[in-house]
Amino acid sequence: MTYSILIVDDDMTIRNLYRMVLQNAGYVVDEVTNGAEALKFLISHTPDVIIMDMLMPLLGGEAVIRRIRQMPALQDVKIVVVTAYPRFVKSAEFPQADRFLVKPVQADEFLDTIQAVLSQ
């Protein structure tokens, strides 16, 4: 089975890196640059995993995660928060994410985390 992953991050370099690592591992990858674009994308697509940055323009990761968890069609979507700011581990929204990684993340750790949430 081929899994689909949505990358939500405003940093093009990070998105390109994640996309390359994920595609090389056989995943189908889509990407958007902010939370507002993510919500628009999720109206018509249901990825298996969402890779979510926390600090983005227009709509940040916390607000997006909160909205995603309110959408019945997206209840089973796994969310992996990847951020450069470890303070989000104590965020009220973190319990709504399935995993939390602090940048920079090594490719092996990144892929292991994706595989772990897909096996839950």
N, C-alpha and C positions, 0 to 999 in steps of 0.2 A: 504494500500500500504506500502511495506517495502522500506525504503530509504537506500541507500548505502553511506558510508562515508569513505574517505581516510584520514588517519592521516599521516602527514609528519613532523617528529620530530626526531632529532638524540639522544634524551634522552630516553632510554628504560623504565625507571620508569614512565616518563610522558606518553609515548605511552601506557603502560600497564594500567595506571589509566584511560586515555581517553577511551581505548577499553572497560574496565570493565563497566564504566558509560554508554557508548553508547550501548553496547550489552544488558545490563540490561534494557535499555529503548526500546529495540526492533529493533535497527538499525543493518544493516549488515556492518561490519567494516573490512577494509584492512589497512595495515600500511607499510610505507617505512621509511628508516632512513636518507634520504637526498633528495635534490632537483633533482639530476640526476636520482635517482631511481624513483622519482615521475613522471618525464617526460617519462621515459621508461614505467612505469605502465599505464600512460594515453594514450599511443599509442593504447592500446587494451581494455581499460576500461574507462567508463564515470561515475564517481560517482555523486551523487546528491550534495554532499558537500565535500569540501576539508578543513581540519583543518591544517593550515600552520604555522610552526615555522619560524622565520626570520633568525636566525643565525645558519647555519649548514655547515658542511664540504662539499667540492666539488662544491656545487651550493646552494646559499642561497635563502631564501624565496622571496626576491624582484625580482631576476632574473627569478625564476620559475613563479611567478605571471605574470610578463610581458610576458613570453612565452605562458602561458596558455591563456591569453587574446588575443593573436594573432592567436590562433587555432580556426577556425570556429566551429568545432565539440564540443568545450568546452565553448562556449560563455555563455551558460545558467547555467554552474556549479557555485554554490555558494562557495565563499572562505571566511573562517573565520581565520583571523590572530590571533594567540595566542603566545605572546612573553613576555619574562621577561624584555624587554627594551622598556619603554614607548616612547622613542624618535622616534620610528617607526611610531607613530601616525602622525607625521609631515612629514613622508617620502613621496616622490613623488609617490611611488607605492601604498600607502594606499588607495587612491581613487579607485583603481582597485579591492580592497577587499570589500566584502559586510559588514563585521563586524570586529571589532578589540577588543581583550581582552588582559589584562595585567596579567601575572602570578604573584602570584598564583590565580587560578580561582576556585571558589566554584562550586561543582557539579550542584547545582540548576541553577546558573547563566550560566554555560556552556550549560546545556540542554535547558534552555530558549532561549539562543542565537541560538542554532541549530534549534529549532522549529520556531523561528522568521524568519530566513533566508529561511527556507523551505516554509513558508507561503507567502513569497514575490511574 
